[in-house]
Amino acid sequence: MLQDLLNEQKSLFAPGVHTELRGQNNRNRRVVLLSGDVMANVRSDVSGVSARVYRNGVCGFSSMAEYTKEAAATVLKAALENAAFMDRHAGNGKPPLAPLTGGQPFVTEDIHDPDQKVYVDFAREVDAYIAAHCPKLTSRKVLATEDSMEKLLKVSDGRDAHILSPRSYIYVFFTAETPAGAPVELFKAFGGSGTFDVNFTDPAALHDGIDQLYEQLMQKREGVYADAGEKTVILGGMMTGMLSHEAVGHTVEADLVLGGSVAAHNLNKRVASDLVTLTDFAHTAFGEPCPLPVFVDDEGTEAKDVPLIRNGILTGYMNSRESAQHFGMEPGGNARAWMFSDEPLIRMRNTAVHPGKDKLEDMIASIDDGYYLIDSGNGQADTTGEFMFGVTMGYEIKGGKLGKALLDTTISGVAFEMLKTVDMVSDSVFWCSSGFCGKKQPMPVGMGGPALRCRVKIGGR
């Protein structure tokens, strides 16, 4: 755990300007097995300190790749000088940031750092089970990983914090061949928030999930192509989460709103059906901890839930302190930085559609000819809300019943139009937290939601 070398440096903060001083350590642990052979075995730690000063609408920033009192004093001095320089040449005379209530510093407990052998041994046991129980694979890969951000934050106003946020996963990748010899692939991620030794104590706990993944791949081997066109579909929770993040969430990040996203002219307007409510959750959702909880952001703002869509109406944006002041909104703790050398950007935390009242089986039974789309391996969207997502696992729906599995396909549309077609929402929520958001700098995020029945364009052969 980072030793607190920064508290006494607060005496160097200049009066009258918002100042942030952040020490940080990013650690990564990773082991990769390909068909039983170790292909990667990595441990890395990157530490440093940075300072940011806000003055008259501009920011001065400085960082150093060492964590010492001397480095902290150096970056503070440089950030003040950079802010003064920027103010002279680009300042726009904006008022100071509205002050935040401080309160007690927020501190999380220290975390354990398992030996690398723990990752290797666990991955080998998982791989051995796959080799023994999944005979029709042409290749298999097991990836055991943990990453964490430890941040020690001191601010001129707001909440000081010392936070560790580890997450750990086992990724399982399978490849097989269709009867015609074409490759088909699927993968599954196990894990979530927490260190590797806490999340993974018994390889047998993964066996049911591995068996299910293998069964789905065998069904996909015999799969069919979707019929191209606009179809009635059910998006599974993973697909709903990707839509929430990529096609909606980015359009309502205030910096992208200021850049002209589709949300810029839709505040307080209908963008979805009455059944759709969407929130960027801070640390608790639907009575349970979020997959990647955030309690304080890197500007010292206490993290709160940010309502984005309520009953189909766009109600708000995700903000930094500066953008919240511009839009007359309350900051919710969305300014986050990946490395010590990164400035905080407006980022999502745990973005999800709220559950509804429908049962998934009833949703399937309601469709005579359509598709149930479960998993995606990739996707993209732009600030117009137009999206295209790959679909790696899904099924036909024929006469209200699941049919054959689908071969890889795509769906596309415009989010704020497609969401208006939602007419059923399931009563359970699926979360995913194993990826990174890539907005200028990586960032761990959670995303999720219930199953949605809607209309969407689907690709064919």
Legacy VTK file of the C-alpha trace (Angstrom):
# vtk DataFile Version 3.0
C-alpha trace
ASCII
DATASET POLYDATA
POINTS 461 float
0.000 0.000 0.000
1.312 3.472 -0.884
2.780 5.279 2.090
1.172 8.673 2.601
3.917 11.037 1.483
1.529 13.703 0.238
-0.409 15.055 3.202
2.216 17.576 4.294
2.506 18.763 0.680
-0.982 20.274 0.966
0.724 23.225 2.646
2.179 24.020 -0.803
-1.266 24.373 -2.415
-1.812 27.897 -3.754
-4.809 29.730 -2.258
-7.850 30.409 -4.419
-7.283 27.746 -7.079
-8.489 24.160 -7.171
-5.559 21.755 -6.759
-5.282 17.977 -7.003
-2.238 15.973 -5.944
-2.295 12.255 -6.762
0.125 9.439 -6.051
-0.654 6.250 -7.924
0.453 2.684 -8.509
-0.930 0.516 -11.330
-0.160 -3.161 -11.090
-0.791 -5.995 -13.530
-0.396 -9.740 -13.119
-0.981 -12.000 -16.120
-0.447 -15.629 -17.117
-1.450 -17.046 -20.523
-1.645 -20.754 -21.374
-2.169 -21.787 -24.998
-3.104 -25.460 -25.358
-1.341 -26.092 -22.053
1.879 -24.194 -22.780
2.796 -21.026 -20.887
2.965 -18.227 -23.458
3.123 -15.237 -21.087
4.020 -14.760 -17.436
4.005 -11.057 -16.528
4.206 -8.924 -13.387
4.390 -5.148 -13.723
4.066 -2.132 -11.433
4.069 1.506 -12.528
4.126 4.294 -9.923
4.347 8.059 -9.905
2.817 11.320 -8.787
0.942 14.087 -10.581
-0.605 17.464 -9.828
-3.298 19.483 -11.562
-4.279 23.110 -10.946
-7.445 24.766 -12.289
-7.245 28.497 -12.909
-9.687 30.740 -14.811
-10.975 27.935 -17.017
-7.642 26.272 -17.831
-5.641 23.517 -16.179
-1.940 23.131 -15.520
-0.771 19.529 -15.194
2.539 17.882 -14.349
3.678 14.347 -13.489
6.819 12.407 -12.540
7.533 8.697 -12.674
8.602 8.482 -9.045
6.710 8.619 -5.786
8.583 10.784 -3.270
7.960 13.962 -1.284
10.433 15.759 -3.510
8.621 14.620 -6.663
5.312 15.774 -5.202
6.703 19.229 -4.491
8.196 19.405 -7.980
4.983 18.527 -9.837
2.958 20.926 -7.694
5.286 23.780 -8.572
5.250 22.844 -12.265
1.449 22.507 -12.378
1.052 25.992 -10.856
3.481 27.438 -13.400
1.741 25.627 -16.257
-1.662 26.907 -15.115
-0.320 30.487 -14.985
1.185 30.110 -18.468
-2.054 28.696 -19.877
-4.041 31.466 -18.222
-1.866 34.152 -19.827
-2.151 32.639 -23.312
-5.503 30.813 -23.367
-7.397 31.812 -20.243
-11.030 32.687 -20.727
-11.794 34.242 -17.369
-14.127 31.515 -16.165
-15.060 31.635 -12.482
-13.482 29.318 -9.910
-14.952 25.861 -9.553
-17.824 25.660 -7.109
-16.370 24.337 -3.839
-17.182 20.828 -2.671
-17.868 19.685 0.858
-14.897 17.809 2.241
-15.732 15.295 4.939
-13.576 12.498 6.246
-10.950 11.083 3.865
-12.143 7.924 2.125
-9.853 4.927 2.674
-10.098 1.313 1.534
-8.292 -1.631 3.063
-4.942 -2.879 1.825
-4.988 -5.790 -0.619
-2.954 -8.969 -0.830
-0.591 -9.548 -3.748
-0.439 -13.299 -4.490
2.724 -14.915 -5.791
2.855 -15.468 -9.542
2.802 -19.215 -8.919
-0.799 -18.871 -7.712
-1.835 -17.650 -11.163
0.164 -20.307 -12.999
-1.109 -23.206 -10.873
-4.735 -22.124 -11.092
-4.541 -21.650 -14.867
-2.951 -25.101 -15.246
-5.781 -26.750 -13.289
-8.401 -25.002 -15.394
-6.589 -25.991 -18.577
-6.325 -29.620 -17.436
-10.095 -29.768 -16.922
-10.701 -28.337 -20.398
-8.294 -30.824 -21.999
-10.080 -33.722 -20.301
-13.687 -32.631 -20.882
-13.746 -30.666 -24.152
-12.443 -33.134 -26.773
-13.591 -31.437 -29.997
-11.608 -28.208 -29.641
-8.962 -27.279 -32.165
-7.360 -24.858 -29.689
-7.856 -23.564 -26.173
-6.442 -20.631 -24.236
-6.637 -19.772 -20.531
-5.699 -16.308 -19.299
-5.379 -15.579 -15.571
-5.076 -11.895 -14.755
-5.374 -9.210 -12.113
-5.073 -5.447 -12.488
-5.466 -2.747 -9.874
-5.222 1.000 -9.450
-4.100 2.359 -6.093
-4.603 6.102 -5.734
-3.667 8.459 -2.910
-5.509 11.732 -3.567
-5.143 15.102 -1.833
-7.371 17.974 -2.973
-7.821 21.620 -2.001
-11.555 20.991 -1.575
-13.631 17.851 -1.788
-12.754 14.398 -0.462
-9.203 13.205 0.084
-8.987 9.489 -0.580
-6.742 6.432 -0.536
-8.344 3.810 -2.712
-7.330 0.398 -4.034
-9.542 -1.069 -6.749
-8.395 -4.547 -7.820
-10.217 -6.795 -10.256
-9.289 -10.290 -11.413
-10.470 -12.687 -14.104
-10.027 -16.044 -15.741
-10.659 -15.807 -19.489
-11.336 -19.046 -21.359
-11.093 -19.026 -25.180
-12.304 -21.964 -27.284
-11.918 -22.659 -31.015
-13.513 -25.484 -32.988
-14.438 -26.139 -36.623
-17.725 -26.427 -38.468
-18.358 -29.574 -40.533
-17.144 -27.542 -43.526
-13.848 -26.782 -41.765
-14.471 -23.114 -40.920
-13.280 -21.948 -37.466
-15.801 -20.935 -34.804
-14.836 -19.254 -31.539
-16.307 -18.349 -28.169
-14.886 -17.011 -24.920
-16.069 -16.484 -21.371
-14.743 -14.338 -18.508
-15.025 -15.426 -14.883
-14.384 -13.070 -11.960
-14.868 -9.419 -11.089
-13.913 -6.919 -8.406
-11.360 -8.230 -5.907
-7.912 -9.806 -5.846
-7.147 -13.100 -7.591
-6.705 -15.090 -4.389
-10.137 -13.953 -3.147
-12.057 -14.507 -6.388
-10.444 -17.827 -7.304
-10.058 -20.387 -4.530
-11.332 -23.556 -6.257
-10.975 -24.353 -9.992
-14.011 -26.647 -9.728
-16.187 -23.566 -9.275
-15.546 -22.769 -12.955
-16.458 -26.203 -14.302
-20.163 -25.549 -14.896
-19.378 -22.339 -16.774
-16.746 -24.088 -18.873
-19.166 -26.927 -19.674
-21.794 -24.394 -20.751
-19.305 -22.561 -22.971
-18.267 -25.823 -24.625
-21.901 -26.826 -25.202
-22.615 -23.445 -26.817
-19.587 -23.822 -29.090
-20.726 -27.280 -30.186
-24.144 -25.806 -31.022
-22.466 -22.965 -32.901
-20.475 -25.521 -34.964
-23.819 -26.629 -36.378
-25.156 -23.091 -36.558
-26.864 -21.137 -39.304
-26.554 -17.618 -40.658
-29.150 -15.050 -39.687
-31.493 -13.681 -42.336
-30.426 -10.108 -43.002
-32.861 -7.262 -42.389
-34.746 -5.476 -39.643
-35.954 -8.066 -37.162
-37.616 -8.375 -33.800
-34.911 -9.576 -31.420
-34.187 -10.074 -27.761
-30.897 -8.531 -26.683
-29.403 -10.464 -23.772
-28.008 -8.554 -20.799
-24.474 -8.511 -22.237
-25.733 -6.939 -25.465
-27.849 -4.445 -23.511
-24.776 -3.504 -21.494
-22.685 -2.908 -24.603
-25.459 -0.763 -26.076
-25.719 1.193 -22.800
-21.991 1.873 -22.764
-20.956 2.302 -26.384
-24.015 3.734 -28.118
-25.647 5.696 -25.293
-23.118 6.239 -22.495
-20.460 7.959 -24.591
-23.006 10.322 -26.141
-23.952 11.624 -22.674
-20.416 12.222 -21.379
-20.396 15.999 -21.023
-17.107 16.563 -22.860
-18.527 14.737 -25.890
-21.814 16.619 -25.497
-19.828 19.857 -25.734
-18.192 18.386 -28.834
-21.598 18.009 -30.512
-22.847 14.518 -29.663
-26.447 13.578 -30.404
-27.302 14.168 -26.732
-26.477 17.877 -27.004
-29.953 18.685 -28.359
-31.953 15.924 -26.683
-31.845 16.838 -22.989
-35.344 16.459 -21.482
-36.569 14.889 -24.719
-37.747 11.355 -25.494
-34.921 9.066 -26.615
-36.385 5.664 -25.706
-39.649 3.933 -24.836
-41.268 4.427 -21.438
-39.817 1.065 -20.356
-36.186 2.242 -20.551
-34.412 3.785 -17.555
-30.619 4.059 -17.608
-28.219 5.057 -14.818
-24.470 5.331 -14.409
-24.148 3.768 -10.951
-21.338 4.673 -8.566
-20.956 1.726 -6.199
-24.371 0.159 -5.467
-27.121 -0.862 -7.895
-30.431 -2.598 -7.294
-29.476 -3.304 -3.689
-26.158 -4.998 -4.517
-22.530 -3.790 -4.886
-21.667 -2.734 -8.416
-19.152 -4.902 -10.290
-16.504 -2.133 -10.146
-17.458 0.274 -7.343
-16.234 3.898 -7.383
-16.501 5.985 -4.188
-14.434 9.102 -4.933
-13.218 10.316 -8.329
-9.844 11.865 -9.144
-11.100 15.421 -8.601
-12.131 14.618 -5.024
-15.848 14.421 -5.861
-17.819 11.908 -3.833
-19.267 9.399 -6.305
-23.044 9.360 -6.699
-25.406 7.659 -9.117
-26.036 9.713 -12.256
-29.504 9.231 -13.825
-29.228 9.434 -17.618
-32.570 8.244 -18.998
-35.742 8.021 -16.926
-38.817 6.356 -18.450
-37.515 7.119 -21.918
-36.596 10.783 -21.291
-32.952 11.927 -21.392
-32.463 13.558 -17.991
-28.763 14.225 -17.504
-25.109 13.943 -18.446
-21.999 12.532 -16.783
-19.775 15.420 -15.715
-16.495 16.636 -14.356
-16.629 19.523 -11.899
-15.999 22.009 -14.703
-18.612 20.630 -17.113
-21.170 20.312 -14.300
-20.707 24.011 -13.598
-21.167 24.757 -17.317
-24.421 22.783 -17.572
-25.779 23.759 -14.166
-25.687 20.141 -12.979
-24.286 18.402 -9.924
-20.994 16.523 -10.416
-21.397 12.826 -9.675
-17.796 11.622 -9.537
-17.104 10.697 -13.167
-13.639 12.285 -13.600
-11.184 9.384 -13.644
-7.575 8.831 -14.731
-5.915 5.546 -15.708
-2.245 6.248 -14.882
-0.463 8.764 -12.656
0.612 10.535 -15.863
-2.983 10.910 -17.125
-5.321 13.806 -16.447
-8.833 12.848 -15.300
-11.407 12.510 -18.083
-15.167 12.105 -17.856
-15.668 8.335 -17.718
-18.425 5.858 -17.020
-18.401 3.686 -13.904
-21.188 1.056 -13.942
-23.697 1.916 -16.659
-26.857 -0.175 -16.879
-30.482 -0.253 -17.966
-32.861 -0.912 -15.076
-34.759 -4.234 -14.974
-38.420 -4.452 -15.933
-41.226 -6.884 -15.116
-41.093 -9.429 -17.931
-39.835 -13.010 -17.742
-37.274 -13.998 -20.359
-39.253 -17.116 -21.277
-42.333 -14.968 -21.942
-40.286 -12.636 -24.121
-39.049 -15.577 -26.193
-42.562 -17.015 -26.444
-43.851 -13.670 -27.763
-41.708 -13.824 -30.940
-42.810 -15.889 -33.925
-39.745 -15.248 -36.105
-36.709 -13.479 -34.664
-33.493 -13.920 -32.723
-32.135 -14.120 -29.171
-28.711 -12.407 -29.175
-26.558 -13.221 -26.167
-22.872 -12.308 -26.509
-20.671 -9.847 -28.342
-16.930 -9.860 -28.876
-16.612 -6.325 -30.179
-18.520 -3.236 -31.157
-18.254 0.388 -32.122
-20.403 3.496 -32.005
-19.977 7.185 -32.682
-21.324 10.336 -31.086
-24.430 10.244 -33.289
-25.461 7.078 -31.430
-25.053 4.988 -34.571
-23.650 1.567 -33.647
-22.520 -1.769 -35.038
-21.869 -4.705 -32.706
-20.584 -8.158 -33.464
-22.739 -11.046 -32.225
-20.742 -14.130 -31.274
-23.539 -16.173 -29.676
-27.251 -16.228 -30.358
-30.176 -18.383 -31.388
-33.059 -18.342 -33.815
-36.523 -17.906 -32.358
-39.152 -19.843 -34.315
-42.756 -20.045 -33.165
-41.900 -18.751 -29.713
-39.135 -21.300 -29.116
-35.340 -21.227 -29.406
-34.021 -22.811 -32.583
-30.549 -23.323 -33.990
-27.504 -21.408 -32.839
-26.241 -18.552 -35.001
-22.909 -18.173 -36.697
-21.183 -14.826 -36.185
-23.214 -11.841 -37.328
-23.689 -8.130 -36.608
-26.427 -5.781 -35.510
-26.613 -2.088 -36.283
-28.814 0.929 -35.781
-29.120 4.309 -34.100
-29.441 3.927 -30.339
-31.977 6.670 -29.598
-34.227 5.346 -32.373
-33.788 1.655 -31.615
-34.516 2.192 -27.897
-37.915 3.647 -28.807
-38.899 0.197 -30.122
-38.300 -1.541 -26.764
-41.605 -3.113 -25.681
-40.498 -5.760 -23.149
-37.783 -5.654 -20.457
-36.743 -8.666 -18.392
-36.767 -8.709 -14.603
-33.132 -9.770 -14.138
-29.849 -7.906 -14.769
-26.591 -9.266 -16.188
-23.331 -7.421 -15.450
-20.031 -7.484 -17.332
-16.846 -5.871 -16.013
-13.955 -7.677 -17.681
-13.074 -5.176 -20.391
-11.585 -1.707 -20.720
-13.133 1.427 -22.121
-10.705 3.008 -24.580
-11.601 6.706 -24.542
-8.079 8.211 -25.008
-6.812 6.156 -22.056
-7.929 2.709 -20.804
-10.365 2.513 -17.909
-12.028 -0.459 -16.160
-15.803 -0.134 -16.377
-18.882 -2.134 -15.525
-21.871 -2.365 -17.861
-25.046 -4.359 -17.883
-28.773 -4.589 -18.003
-31.779 -6.825 -18.521
-32.884 -8.491 -21.744
-34.684 -6.119 -24.128
-37.198 -6.973 -26.842
-36.773 -4.506 -29.693
-36.335 -4.023 -33.440
-32.832 -3.910 -34.890
-31.018 -4.467 -38.192
-29.161 -7.769 -38.306
-26.559 -8.935 -40.808
-26.700 -12.173 -42.770
-24.164 -14.377 -44.495
LINES 1 462
461 0 1 2 3 4 5 6 7 8 9 10 11 12 13 14 15 16 17 18 19 20 21 22 23 24 25 26 27 28 29 30 31 32 33 34 35 36 37 38 39 40 41 42 43 44 45 46 47 48 49 50 51 52 53 54 55 56 57 58 59 60 61 62 63 64 65 66 67 68 69 70 71 72 73 74 75 76 77 78 79 80 81 82 83 84 85 86 87 88 89 90 91 92 93 94 95 96 97 98 99 100 101 102 103 104 105 106 107 108 109 110 111 112 113 114 115 116 117 118 119 120 121 122 123 124 125 126 127 128 129 130 131 132 133 134 135 136 137 138 139 140 141 142 143 144 145 146 147 148 149 150 151 152 153 154 155 156 157 158 159 160 161 162 163 164 165 166 167 168 169 170 171 172 173 174 175 176 177 178 179 180 181 182 183 184 185 186 187 188 189 190 191 192 193 194 195 196 197 198 199 200 201 202 203 204 205 206 207 208 209 210 211 212 213 214 215 216 217 218 219 220 221 222 223 224 225 226 227 228 229 230 231 232 233 234 235 236 237 238 239 240 241 242 243 244 245 246 247 248 249 250 251 252 253 254 255 256 257 258 259 260 261 262 263 264 265 266 267 268 269 270 271 272 273 274 275 276 277 278 279 280 281 282 283 284 285 286 287 288 289 290 291 292 293 294 295 296 297 298 299 300 301 302 303 304 305 306 307 308 309 310 311 312 313 314 315 316 317 318 319 320 321 322 323 324 325 326 327 328 329 330 331 332 333 334 335 336 337 338 339 340 341 342 343 344 345 346 347 348 349 350 351 352 353 354 355 356 357 358 359 360 361 362 363 364 365 366 367 368 369 370 371 372 373 374 375 376 377 378 379 380 381 382 383 384 385 386 387 388 389 390 391 392 393 394 395 396 397 398 399 400 401 402 403 404 405 406 407 408 409 410 411 412 413 414 415 416 417 418 419 420 421 422 423 424 425 426 427 428 429 430 431 432 433 434 435 436 437 438 439 440 441 442 443 444 445 446 447 448 449 450 451 452 453 454 455 456 457 458 459 460
